[in-house]
């Protein structure tokens, strides 16, 4: 019932003095919706004769191969061949008549279940899917081309989803249960996994997988997608080769790690790079790279290796560059100190919505270190350590665009001074499809510093605006 119809009904009843005894439409439909959700999967399974055959063959396969099947990481080619061999034999002995399509479906589903990630294995193999989100066993969503959509894929029940979560965690030596209901892990291909289970997750276990692209995006890809312009990409290349310290700022899923990976590719091959990440995602083509990954505490609350610990250790490893996947806590203090003490050209990312917010967030994270530092001293550290802030934004249509390339100029009083070198032109008179990152006409103040490393900025790179 529309709002206008309900208002009209209420007015008529009020005028006649009648009591409103009608149950709201939402309340009438709630039990029906609950029943539909409760029996939807059962109805589909009952109407699908292949479902029972698949379960029966899967149980026989487990009996035939024993614990070896579930102790494997799914990477043993001999085991994969053995599973398929047994599957073909079991299907051949199956009394239920099966078509060729049914046989192929059973082989695929059973193989995905015992060696892969169950029903979501198909989604993980789909190159157009960038993220898989399971909100309980029956509500599975994916992100394609920046947009979220629901899929028809389902787990059998919550126990089925929990088995897949346990398998993922077991492969990386982690566990998730009531005592430790949250876990961050990664798949063998590098995809990032987050799982959370009851009692923290009120509606059942939740699984989120951010896929690791098989072929990392290059700067040419970003230019062709409109994330960057060619002139902005050339400037960033010059800034990285000229050893400027860069912070990539943006929201969740905006593409910060992609930008960081592209920036890292600009580092010359003869420099030693140390990367520090929570979950290893960066893929650098240089030869002289040391990759470090933080480690959470174990079930007893021990053994934690934080990002801050790794940043401190990296300073003793004679790095030319330190690349931190993301700073989100007191590691910001050590990162700033590294940038200020001979490790020029370091790169990192953080969560913020604007370059100004990025400066404020850096200050907040430094305070998390527990040092009783005055705000002026922290801002001095930020202004002298950070040279550029790259702001990337994800728009409503799923497009990811660099909206600011901002230089950190210095201090004026107690304020960190910023100036935009490139700005995304999305004004009231600019159609969205014509908007792009444009130079503001201001040249960076560190041009002379770049010249020390043999890097020159073309005169026309920053347009003809004000200087």
GINORCOR-V407132 format. One record per residue. RES is the residue in one small letter. PHI is phi as a letter, one per 30 degrees, with the letter a starting at -180 (999 if undefined). D_FIRST is the distance of its C-alpha to the first C-alpha in whole Angstrom. Layout:
BEGIN
res = {RES;RES}
phi = {PHI;PHI}
d_first = {D_FIRST;D_FIRST}
END
This chain:
BEGIN
res = {x;x;x;x;x;x;x;x;x;x;x;x;x;x;x;x;x;x;x;x;x;x;x;x;x;x;x;x;x;x;x;x;x;x;x;x;x;x;x;x;x;x;x;x;x;x;x;x;x;x;x;x;x;x;x;x;x;x;x;x;x;x;x;x;x;x;x;x;x;x;x;x;x;x;x;x;x;x;x;x;x;x;x;x;x;x;x;x;x;x;x;x;x;x;x;x;x;x;x;x;x;x;x;x;x;x;x;x;x;x;x;x;x;x;x;x;x;x;x;x;x;x;x;x;x;x;x;x;x;x;x;x;x;x;x;x;x;x;x;x;x;x;x;x;x;x;x;x;x;x;x;x;x;x;x;x;x;x;x;x;x;x;x;x;x;x;x;x;x;x;x;x;x;x;x;x;x;x;x;x;x;x;x;x;x;x;x;x;x;x;x;x;x;x;x;x;x;x;x;x;x;x;x;x;x;x;x;x;x;x;x;x;x;x;x;x;x;x;x;x;x;x;x;x;x;x;x;x;x;x;x;x;x;x;x;x;x;x;x;x;x;x;x;x;x;x;x;x;x;x;x;x;x;x;x;x;x;x;x;x;x;x;x;x;x;x;x;x;x;x;x;x;x;x;x;x;x;x;x;x;x;x;x;x;x;x;x;x;x;x;x;x;x;x;x;x;x;x;x;x;x;x;x;x;x;x;x;x;x;x;x;x;x;x;x;x;x;x;x;x;x;x;x;x;x;x;x;x;x;x;x;x;x;x;x;x;x;x;x;x;x;x;x;x;x;x;x;x;x;x;x;x;x;x;x;x;x;x;x;x;x;x;x;x;x;x;x;x;x;x;x;x;x;x;x;x;x;x;x;x;x;x;x;x;x;x;x;x;x;x;x;x;x;x;x;x;x;x;x;x;x;x;x;x;x;x;x;x;x;x;x;x;x;x;x;x;x;x;x;x;x;x;x;x;x;x;x;x;x;x;x;x;x;x;x;x;x;x;x;x;x;x;x;x;x;x;x;x;x;x;x;x;x;x;x;x;x;x;x;x;x;x;x;x;x;x;x}
phi = {999;d;d;d;d;d;d;d;d;d;d;d;d;d;d;d;i;d;d;d;c;d;d;e;e;d;d;d;d;e;d;d;d;d;d;d;d;d;c;d;d;d;d;d;d;d;d;c;d;d;e;d;d;d;d;d;d;d;d;d;d;d;d;d;c;i;d;e;d;c;d;d;c;i;c;d;d;d;d;e;d;d;d;d;d;d;d;d;d;d;d;d;d;d;d;d;d;b;d;d;d;d;d;d;d;d;d;d;d;d;d;d;d;c;c;c;b;i;d;d;e;d;d;d;d;d;d;d;d;c;a;b;b;c;c;i;d;c;b;c;c;b;c;b;h;i;c;c;b;d;c;d;d;b;d;d;a;d;d;d;d;d;d;d;d;d;d;d;d;d;d;c;i;c;b;b;a;d;d;b;d;b;a;c;b;b;d;e;d;j;d;d;b;b;b;b;b;e;d;d;d;d;c;j;d;b;b;b;b;c;d;c;d;d;b;d;d;c;d;d;d;d;d;d;d;i;d;b;c;d;d;d;d;d;d;d;e;d;d;d;d;d;h;c;d;b;c;c;c;l;d;d;i;d;j;d;d;d;d;d;d;d;d;d;d;d;d;e;d;c;c;d;c;c;c;b;b;d;b;d;b;d;b;c;d;d;d;c;b;c;c;b;b;d;b;d;d;d;d;c;i;c;i;d;b;d;e;d;d;d;d;d;d;d;d;c;c;h;d;d;b;c;c;c;e;a;c;b;a;d;d;e;d;d;d;d;d;d;d;c;b;j;c;d;i;d;b;a;b;a;c;a;c;b;e;d;d;d;d;d;d;e;d;d;d;d;d;d;d;i;d;d;c;d;e;d;d;d;d;d;d;d;d;d;c;c;c;b;b;c;c;c;b;c;d;d;d;j;d;c;b;d;c;b;b;c;c;d;d;l;b;b;i;c;c;d;c;b;b;d;c;b;b;d;d;b;d;d;c;c;d;e;d;c;d;a;d;b;d;d;j;c;d;d;d;c;e;d;d;d;d;d;c;i;c;c;c;e;d;c;d;c;i;c;d;d;c}
d_first = {0;4;7;8;6;7;10;11;10;12;15;15;16;18;20;21;22;20;19;15;16;12;12;10;7;10;13;12;12;15;18;17;17;20;22;21;23;25;26;26;29;31;30;31;34;35;34;36;40;41;40;42;45;44;44;47;49;48;50;53;53;53;55;58;58;57;57;58;55;53;56;56;54;53;55;58;59;61;58;56;58;59;55;55;58;57;54;55;57;55;53;56;56;53;53;49;49;48;47;49;45;45;48;47;44;45;48;46;43;46;48;45;45;48;49;46;43;41;38;38;41;40;38;41;43;41;42;39;37;38;37;35;33;32;30;31;32;29;27;30;29;32;33;34;35;34;30;29;27;26;29;29;32;32;35;35;34;35;39;39;38;40;43;42;42;45;47;46;48;51;52;52;54;51;49;45;45;44;47;46;42;42;44;45;47;47;48;51;50;49;45;44;42;41;39;38;38;37;37;37;34;31;29;32;35;34;36;37;39;40;42;46;46;49;51;50;49;52;52;52;49;47;49;48;44;44;44;48;50;53;55;53;54;58;57;56;59;61;60;60;63;65;64;61;59;55;52;49;45;42;39;38;38;39;42;45;47;47;48;51;52;53;55;57;58;59;62;65;67;70;68;67;63;62;58;56;52;50;49;52;50;52;55;58;60;63;66;66;63;63;59;58;55;54;54;52;53;54;53;56;54;57;58;56;57;55;55;57;60;59;60;63;64;64;66;69;68;70;67;67;63;60;57;54;51;49;50;48;50;54;55;54;57;59;58;59;62;63;62;64;67;68;65;64;62;59;56;53;49;46;43;42;40;43;47;47;45;47;50;48;47;51;52;49;50;54;54;52;56;57;60;60;60;60;57;59;61;58;57;61;60;57;59;62;60;57;58;55;51;49;45;43;39;36;34;30;31;33;36;39;41;44;44;47;50;52;55;56;59;60;60;60;60;58;55;55;56;54;54;52;54;51;47;44;44;40;40;38;40;40;38;37;38;42;42;44;47;49;53;53;57;58;60;60;63;64;65;69;68;67;70;72;70;71;67;67;64;64;65;62;59;58;57;59;57;59;61}
END
